[in-house]
Amino acid sequence: MKRGKKSEEIRRRIKLSIAAYAYEIQDSSIMSDENFDKECRKVDLSVSTGNRKMDKWFKDHFDPSTGQWIYKHPNLKRIDELYRSVFRNDEE
């Protein structure tokens, strides 16, 4: 059961990071504000994902009331790569 919660939390944090990146940096909404807020409220900072650096970063910088935290994300380049791999424009 604990492993499932860990995987769920990892997926949630990645999904929210991509959604915040899309909205704040790419000016593109991939999730409604309502769903973003709902998912943000589900983030459980007490769950260890196995990545101490990112767990600490989320505890220090994540704010469920905004997506502004994405600007401080330590793996912003990777978030950009994930965003582009899933939501890239056919014109690129």
KOLNU-907243 format. One record per residue: residue number from 0; x, z, y of N, C-alpha, C in turn. Coordinates in nm, 4 decimals, decimal comma. Layout:
<sites>
<site seq="NUM" n_u="X" n_w="Z" n_v="Y" ca_u="X" ca_w="Z" ca_v="Y" c_u="X" c_w="Z" c_v="Y"/>
...
</sites>
This chain:
<sites>
<site seq="0" n_u="0,0840" n_w="0,0000" n_v="-0,1204" ca_u="0,0000" ca_w="0,0000" ca_v="0,0000" c_u="0,0872" c_w="0,0000" c_v="0,1249"/>
<site seq="1" n_u="0,1934" n_w="0,0778" n_v="0,1253" ca_u="0,2792" ca_w="0,0852" ca_v="0,2424" c_u="0,3431" c_w="-0,0504" c_v="0,2723"/>
<site seq="2" n_u="0,3831" n_w="-0,1219" n_v="0,1657" ca_u="0,4434" ca_w="-0,2531" ca_v="0,1847" c_u="0,3451" c_w="-0,3490" c_v="0,2520"/>
<site seq="3" n_u="0,2189" n_w="-0,3419" n_v="0,2141" ca_u="0,1176" ca_w="-0,4274" ca_v="0,2751" c_u="0,1011" c_w="-0,3976" c_v="0,4232"/>
<site seq="4" n_u="0,1032" n_w="-0,2718" n_v="0,4590" ca_u="0,0903" ca_w="-0,2323" ca_v="0,5993" c_u="0,2111" c_w="-0,2817" c_v="0,6791"/>
<site seq="5" n_u="0,3286" n_w="-0,2728" n_v="0,6185" ca_u="0,4509" ca_w="-0,3208" ca_v="0,6834" c_u="0,4405" c_w="-0,4713" c_v="0,7102"/>
<site seq="6" n_u="0,4026" n_w="-0,5476" n_v="0,6087" ca_u="0,3896" ca_w="-0,6936" ca_v="0,6245" c_u="0,2839" c_w="-0,7289" c_v="0,7286"/>
<site seq="7" n_u="0,1737" n_w="-0,6560" n_v="0,7257" ca_u="0,0659" ca_w="-0,6785" ca_v="0,8223" c_u="0,1147" c_w="-0,6522" c_v="0,9649"/>
<site seq="8" n_u="0,1921" n_w="-0,5471" n_v="0,9820" ca_u="0,2426" ca_w="-0,5120" ca_v="1,1156" c_u="0,3436" c_w="-0,6157" c_v="1,1643"/>
<site seq="9" n_u="0,4296" n_w="-0,6628" n_v="1,0749" ca_u="0,5262" ca_w="-0,7679" ca_v="1,1114" c_u="0,4518" c_w="-0,8924" c_v="1,1583"/>
<site seq="10" n_u="0,3545" n_w="-0,9359" n_v="1,0795" ca_u="0,2765" ca_w="-1,0560" ca_v="1,1157" c_u="0,2061" c_w="-1,0375" c_v="1,2499"/>
<site seq="11" n_u="0,1470" n_w="-0,9187" n_v="1,2701" ca_u="0,0752" ca_w="-0,8925" ca_v="1,3947" c_u="0,1699" c_w="-0,9015" c_v="1,5148"/>
<site seq="12" n_u="0,2868" n_w="-0,8406" n_v="1,5050" ca_u="0,3817" ca_w="-0,8414" ca_v="1,6170" c_u="0,4332" c_w="-0,9813" c_v="1,6463"/>
<site seq="13" n_u="0,4574" n_w="-1,0596" n_v="1,5419" ca_u="0,5024" ca_w="-1,1981" ca_v="1,5634" c_u="0,3904" c_w="-1,2795" c_v="1,6277"/>
<site seq="14" n_u="0,2699" n_w="-1,2661" n_v="1,5739" ca_u="0,1551" ca_w="-1,3414" ca_v="1,6277" c_u="0,1317" c_w="-1,3070" c_v="1,7748"/>
<site seq="15" n_u="0,1374" n_w="-1,1799" n_v="1,8079" ca_u="0,1167" ca_w="-1,1386" ca_v="1,9472" c_u="0,2307" c_w="-1,1850" c_v="2,0368"/>
<site seq="16" n_u="0,3511" n_w="-1,1860" n_v="1,9848" ca_u="0,4650" ca_w="-1,2346" ca_v="2,0638" c_u="0,4487" c_w="-1,3827" c_v="2,0950"/>
<site seq="17" n_u="0,4061" n_w="-1,4602" n_v="1,9967" ca_u="0,3852" ca_w="-1,6035" ca_v="2,0199" c_u="0,2700" c_w="-1,6248" c_v="2,1176"/>
<site seq="18" n_u="0,1628" n_w="-1,5490" n_v="2,1024" ca_u="0,0476" ca_w="-1,5636" ca_v="2,1935" c_u="0,0855" c_w="-1,5243" c_v="2,3358"/>
<site seq="19" n_u="0,1607" n_w="-1,4155" n_v="2,3514" ca_u="0,2048" ca_w="-1,3745" ca_v="2,4853" c_u="0,2984" c_w="-1,4789" c_v="2,5447"/>
<site seq="20" n_u="0,3878" n_w="-1,5325" n_v="2,4642" ca_u="0,4800" ca_w="-1,6364" ca_v="2,5097" c_u="0,4016" c_w="-1,7597" c_v="2,5562"/>
<site seq="21" n_u="0,3059" n_w="-1,8014" n_v="2,4753" ca_u="0,2260" ca_w="-1,9190" ca_v="2,5103" c_u="0,1560" c_w="-1,8991" c_v="2,6446"/>
<site seq="22" n_u="0,0937" n_w="-1,7852" n_v="2,6606" ca_u="0,0161" ca_w="-1,7588" ca_v="2,7818" c_u="0,1038" c_w="-1,7351" c_v="2,9039"/>
<site seq="23" n_u="0,2013" n_w="-1,6477" n_v="2,8893" ca_u="0,2832" ca_w="-1,6066" ca_v="3,0046" c_u="0,3884" c_w="-1,7100" c_v="3,0444"/>
<site seq="24" n_u="0,4485" n_w="-1,7766" n_v="2,9477" ca_u="0,5618" ca_w="-1,8644" ca_v="2,9769" c_u="0,5242" c_w="-2,0119" c_v="2,9698"/>
<site seq="25" n_u="0,4418" n_w="-2,0486" n_v="2,8729" ca_u="0,4035" ca_w="-2,1893" ca_v="2,8574" c_u="0,2721" c_w="-2,2237" c_v="2,9277"/>
<site seq="26" n_u="0,2062" n_w="-2,1240" n_v="2,9848" ca_u="0,0779" ca_w="-2,1445" ca_v="3,0519" c_u="-0,0218" c_w="-2,2140" c_v="2,9583"/>
<site seq="27" n_u="-0,0256" n_w="-2,1656" n_v="2,8354" ca_u="-0,1110" ca_w="-2,2223" ca_v="2,7317" c_u="-0,1745" c_w="-2,1084" c_v="2,6534"/>
<site seq="28" n_u="-0,3037" n_w="-2,1108" n_v="2,6410" ca_u="-0,3724" ca_w="-2,0047" ca_v="2,5690" c_u="-0,3963" c_w="-2,0485" c_v="2,4246"/>
<site seq="29" n_u="-0,3408" n_w="-1,9745" n_v="2,3287" ca_u="-0,3615" ca_w="-2,0055" ca_v="2,1875" c_u="-0,4543" c_w="-1,9026" c_v="2,1225"/>
<site seq="30" n_u="-0,4970" n_w="-1,8054" n_v="2,2013" ca_u="-0,5833" ca_w="-1,6977" ca_v="2,1532" c_u="-0,6656" c_w="-1,6504" c_v="2,2725"/>
<site seq="31" n_u="-0,7893" n_w="-1,6183" n_v="2,2484" ca_u="-0,8714" ca_w="-1,5684" ca_v="2,3589" c_u="-0,8174" c_w="-1,4339" c_v="2,4076"/>
<site seq="32" n_u="-0,8438" n_w="-1,4034" n_v="2,5340" ca_u="-0,8025" ca_w="-1,2737" ca_v="2,5888" c_u="-0,8623" c_w="-1,1594" c_v="2,5069"/>
<site seq="33" n_u="-0,9863" n_w="-1,1773" n_v="2,4659" ca_u="-1,0548" ca_w="-1,0741" ca_v="2,3875" c_u="-0,9827" c_w="-1,0491" c_v="2,2547"/>
<site seq="34" n_u="-0,9460" n_w="-1,1564" n_v="2,1850" ca_u="-0,8751" ca_w="-1,1398" ca_v="2,0578" c_u="-0,7350" c_w="-1,0830" c_v="2,0781"/>
<site seq="35" n_u="-0,6678" n_w="-1,1254" n_v="2,1842" ca_u="-0,5348" ca_w="-1,0727" ca_v="2,2149" c_u="-0,5435" c_w="-0,9220" c_v="2,2372"/>
<site seq="36" n_u="-0,6373" n_w="-0,8804" n_v="2,3197" ca_u="-0,6553" ca_w="-0,7377" ca_v="2,3478" c_u="-0,6890" c_w="-0,6596" c_v="2,2205"/>
<site seq="37" n_u="-0,7759" n_w="-0,7172" n_v="2,1384" ca_u="-0,8163" ca_w="-0,6526" ca_v="2,0136" c_u="-0,6956" c_w="-0,6349" c_v="1,9207"/>
<site seq="38" n_u="-0,6149" n_w="-0,7394" n_v="1,9056" ca_u="-0,4962" ca_w="-0,7319" ca_v="1,8201" c_u="-0,3923" c_w="-0,6359" c_v="1,8771"/>
<site seq="39" n_u="-0,3775" n_w="-0,6349" n_v="2,0087" ca_u="-0,2826" ca_w="-0,5425" ca_v="2,0716" c_u="-0,3189" c_w="-0,3978" c_v="2,0429"/>
<site seq="40" n_u="-0,4470" n_w="-0,3684" n_v="2,0432" ca_u="-0,4908" ca_w="-0,2315" ca_v="2,0157" c_u="-0,4642" c_w="-0,1914" c_v="1,8703"/>
<site seq="41" n_u="-0,4454" n_w="-0,2894" n_v="1,7819" ca_u="-0,4172" ca_w="-0,2616" ca_v="1,6410" c_u="-0,2688" c_w="-0,2359" c_v="1,6141"/>
<site seq="42" n_u="-0,1813" n_w="-0,2694" n_v="1,7082" ca_u="-0,0380" ca_w="-0,2488" ca_v="1,6860" c_u="-0,0127" c_w="-0,1016" c_v="1,6584"/>
<site seq="43" n_u="0,0591" n_w="-0,0769" n_v="1,5496" ca_u="0,0892" ca_w="0,0602" ca_v="1,5085" c_u="0,2403" c_w="0,0802" c_v="1,5175"/>
<site seq="44" n_u="0,2835" n_w="0,1409" n_v="1,6254" ca_u="0,4265" ca_w="0,1596" ca_v="1,6494" c_u="0,4888" c_w="0,2619" c_v="1,5560"/>
<site seq="45" n_u="0,4074" n_w="0,3336" n_v="1,4806" ca_u="0,4619" ca_w="0,4296" ca_v="1,3839" c_u="0,5044" c_w="0,3610" c_v="1,2538"/>
<site seq="46" n_u="0,4647" n_w="0,2354" n_v="1,2360" ca_u="0,5015" ca_w="0,1606" ca_v="1,1156" c_u="0,6402" c_w="0,1010" c_v="1,1340"/>
<site seq="47" n_u="0,7294" n_w="0,1331" n_v="1,0409" ca_u="0,8635" ca_w="0,0748" ca_v="1,0418" c_u="0,8561" c_w="-0,0615" c_v="0,9745"/>
<site seq="48" n_u="0,9054" n_w="-0,1629" n_v="1,0423" ca_u="0,9039" ca_w="-0,2980" ca_v="0,9858" c_u="1,0320" c_w="-0,3296" c_v="0,9094"/>
<site seq="49" n_u="1,1273" n_w="-0,2386" n_v="0,9148" ca_u="1,2553" ca_w="-0,2636" ca_v="0,8512" c_u="1,3566" c_w="-0,3260" c_v="0,9461"/>
<site seq="50" n_u="1,3127" n_w="-0,3570" n_v="1,0669" ca_u="1,4015" ca_w="-0,4122" ca_v="1,1689" c_u="1,4106" c_w="-0,3073" c_v="1,2798"/>
<site seq="51" n_u="1,5126" n_w="-0,2217" n_v="1,2693" ca_u="1,5236" ca_w="-0,1099" ca_v="1,3640" c_u="1,5303" c_w="-0,1562" c_v="1,5088"/>
<site seq="52" n_u="1,6024" n_w="-0,2653" n_v="1,5334" ca_u="1,6156" ca_w="-0,3159" ca_v="1,6702" c_u="1,4787" c_w="-0,3525" c_v="1,7284"/>
<site seq="53" n_u="1,3985" n_w="-0,4273" n_v="1,6507" ca_u="1,2680" ca_w="-0,4696" ca_v="1,7015" c_u="1,1672" c_w="-0,3546" c_v="1,7047"/>
<site seq="54" n_u="1,1766" n_w="-0,2631" n_v="1,6072" ca_u="1,0881" ca_w="-0,1462" ca_v="1,6111" c_u="1,1131" c_w="-0,0660" c_v="1,7386"/>
<site seq="55" n_u="1,2388" n_w="-0,0447" n_v="1,7711" ca_u="1,2737" ca_w="0,0291" ca_v="1,8931" c_u="1,2288" c_w="-0,0476" c_v="2,0169"/>
<site seq="56" n_u="1,2509" n_w="-0,1787" n_v="2,0162" ca_u="1,2124" ca_w="-0,2593" ca_v="2,1317" c_u="1,0613" c_w="-0,2503" c_v="2,1543"/>
<site seq="57" n_u="0,9831" n_w="-0,2641" n_v="2,0479" ca_u="0,8375" ca_w="-0,2549" ca_v="2,0636" c_u="0,7974" c_w="-0,1166" c_v="2,1155"/>
<site seq="58" n_u="0,8590" n_w="-0,0109" n_v="2,0653" ca_u="0,8270" ca_w="0,1235" ca_v="2,1131" c_u="0,8609" c_w="0,1388" c_v="2,2610"/>
<site seq="59" n_u="0,9693" n_w="0,0771" n_v="2,3045" ca_u="1,0153" ca_w="0,0908" ca_v="2,4430" c_u="0,9456" c_w="-0,0023" c_v="2,5417"/>
<site seq="60" n_u="0,9007" n_w="-0,1202" n_v="2,4956" ca_u="0,8540" ca_w="-0,2219" ca_v="2,5899" c_u="0,7118" c_w="-0,2740" c_v="2,5686"/>
<site seq="61" n_u="0,6597" n_w="-0,2633" n_v="2,4491" ca_u="0,5264" ca_w="-0,3176" ca_v="2,4225" c_u="0,4215" c_w="-0,2402" c_v="2,5002"/>
<site seq="62" n_u="0,3318" n_w="-0,3146" n_v="2,5648" ca_u="0,2210" ca_w="-0,2557" ca_v="2,6398" c_u="0,0949" c_w="-0,3310" c_v="2,5996"/>
<site seq="63" n_u="0,0020" n_w="-0,2661" n_v="2,5300" ca_u="-0,1164" ca_w="-0,3363" ca_v="2,4814" c_u="-0,2108" c_w="-0,3851" c_v="2,5908"/>
<site seq="64" n_u="-0,1873" n_w="-0,3470" n_v="2,7143" ca_u="-0,2785" ca_w="-0,3875" ca_v="2,8223" c_u="-0,2343" c_w="-0,5155" c_v="2,8927"/>
<site seq="65" n_u="-0,1215" n_w="-0,5729" n_v="2,8504" ca_u="-0,0694" ca_w="-0,6922" ca_v="2,9165" c_u="0,0217" c_w="-0,7694" c_v="2,8215"/>
<site seq="66" n_u="0,0533" n_w="-0,8921" n_v="2,8579" ca_u="0,1499" ca_w="-0,9713" ca_v="2,7815" c_u="0,2826" c_w="-0,9833" c_v="2,8536"/>
<site seq="67" n_u="0,2950" n_w="-0,9140" n_v="2,9651" ca_u="0,4167" ca_w="-0,9219" ca_v="3,0464" c_u="0,5416" c_w="-0,8770" c_v="2,9715"/>
<site seq="68" n_u="0,5255" n_w="-0,7960" n_v="2,8704" ca_u="0,6395" ca_w="-0,7478" ca_v="2,7921" c_u="0,7183" c_w="-0,8616" c_v="2,7284"/>
<site seq="69" n_u="0,6552" n_w="-0,9777" n_v="2,7121" ca_u="0,7228" ca_w="-1,0892" ca_v="2,6458" c_u="0,8481" c_w="-1,1323" c_v="2,7223"/>
<site seq="70" n_u="0,8491" n_w="-1,1151" n_v="2,8524" ca_u="0,9652" ca_w="-1,1555" ca_v="2,9319" c_u="1,0912" c_w="-1,0773" c_v="2,8942"/>
<site seq="71" n_u="1,0747" n_w="-0,9593" n_v="2,8356" ca_u="1,1883" ca_w="-0,8759" ca_v="2,7974" c_u="1,2214" c_w="-0,8875" c_v="2,6481"/>
<site seq="72" n_u="1,1500" n_w="-0,9732" n_v="2,5766" ca_u="1,1682" ca_w="-0,9838" ca_v="2,4313" c_u="1,3118" c_w="-1,0255" c_v="2,3991"/>
<site seq="73" n_u="1,3795" n_w="-0,9528" n_v="2,3097" ca_u="1,5200" ca_w="-0,9833" ca_v="2,2803" c_u="1,5408" c_w="-1,1111" c_v="2,1996"/>
<site seq="74" n_u="1,4357" n_w="-1,1626" n_v="2,1365" ca_u="1,4465" ca_w="-1,2856" ca_v="2,0574" c_u="1,3578" c_w="-1,3962" c_v="2,1150"/>
<site seq="75" n_u="1,3610" n_w="-1,4091" n_v="2,2450" ca_u="1,2732" ca_w="-1,5054" ca_v="2,3114" c_u="1,2983" c_w="-1,6486" c_v="2,2645"/>
<site seq="76" n_u="1,4232" n_w="-1,6814" n_v="2,2372" ca_u="1,4541" ca_w="-1,8162" ca_v="2,1882" c_u="1,3833" c_w="-1,8423" c_v="2,0549"/>
<site seq="77" n_u="1,3840" n_w="-1,7431" n_v="1,9670" ca_u="1,3162" ca_w="-1,7581" ca_v="1,8373" c_u="1,1651" c_w="-1,7669" c_v="1,8549"/>
<site seq="78" n_u="1,1100" n_w="-1,6918" n_v="1,9475" ca_u="0,9662" ca_w="-1,6997" ca_v="1,9752" c_u="0,9322" c_w="-1,8401" c_v="2,0249"/>
<site seq="79" n_u="1,0177" n_w="-1,8962" n_v="2,1109" ca_u="0,9977" ca_w="-2,0332" ca_v="2,1587" c_u="0,9996" c_w="-2,1314" c_v="2,0411"/>
<site seq="80" n_u="1,0952" n_w="-2,1149" n_v="1,9500" ca_u="1,1041" ca_w="-2,2037" ca_v="1,8332" c_u="0,9788" c_w="-2,1946" c_v="1,7479"/>
<site seq="81" n_u="0,9300" n_w="-2,0748" n_v="1,7250" ca_u="0,8080" ca_w="-2,0574" ca_v="1,6461" c_u="0,6881" c_w="-2,1203" c_v="1,7166"/>
<site seq="82" n_u="0,6786" n_w="-2,0970" n_v="1,8458" ca_u="0,5693" ca_w="-2,1556" ca_v="1,9247" c_u="0,5712" c_w="-2,3083" c_v="1,9144"/>
<site seq="83" n_u="0,6872" n_w="-2,3659" n_v="1,9351" ca_u="0,6987" ca_w="-2,5116" ca_v="1,9319" c_u="0,6768" c_w="-2,5694" c_v="1,7921"/>
<site seq="84" n_u="0,7164" n_w="-2,4970" n_v="1,6892" ca_u="0,6972" ca_w="-2,5476" ca_v="1,5530" c_u="0,5495" c_w="-2,5530" c_v="1,5137"/>
<site seq="85" n_u="0,4705" n_w="-2,4641" n_v="1,5723" ca_u="0,3287" ca_w="-2,4596" ca_v="1,5394" c_u="0,2427" c_w="-2,5328" c_v="1,6423"/>
<site seq="86" n_u="0,2774" n_w="-2,5224" n_v="1,7682" ca_u="0,1914" ca_w="-2,5741" ca_v="1,8751" c_u="0,2552" c_w="-2,6845" c_v="1,9574"/>
<site seq="87" n_u="0,3594" n_w="-2,7476" n_v="1,9051" ca_u="0,4278" ca_w="-2,8508" ca_v="1,9848" c_u="0,3325" c_w="-2,9641" c_v="2,0193"/>
<site seq="88" n_u="0,3584" n_w="-3,0189" n_v="2,1313" ca_u="0,2805" ca_w="-3,1307" ca_v="2,1831" c_u="0,3249" c_w="-3,2588" c_v="2,1131"/>
<site seq="89" n_u="0,2328" n_w="-3,3420" n_v="2,0699" ca_u="0,2677" ca_w="-3,4680" ca_v="2,0041" c_u="0,3473" c_w="-3,5609" c_v="2,0931"/>
<site seq="90" n_u="0,3399" n_w="-3,5391" n_v="2,2249" ca_u="0,4121" ca_w="-3,6258" ca_v="2,3175" c_u="0,5588" c_w="-3,5932" c_v="2,3246"/>
<site seq="91" n_u="0,6005" n_w="-3,4772" n_v="2,2753" ca_u="0,7411" ca_w="-3,4375" ca_v="2,2836" c_u="0,8237" c_w="-3,5151" c_v="2,1849"/>
</sites>
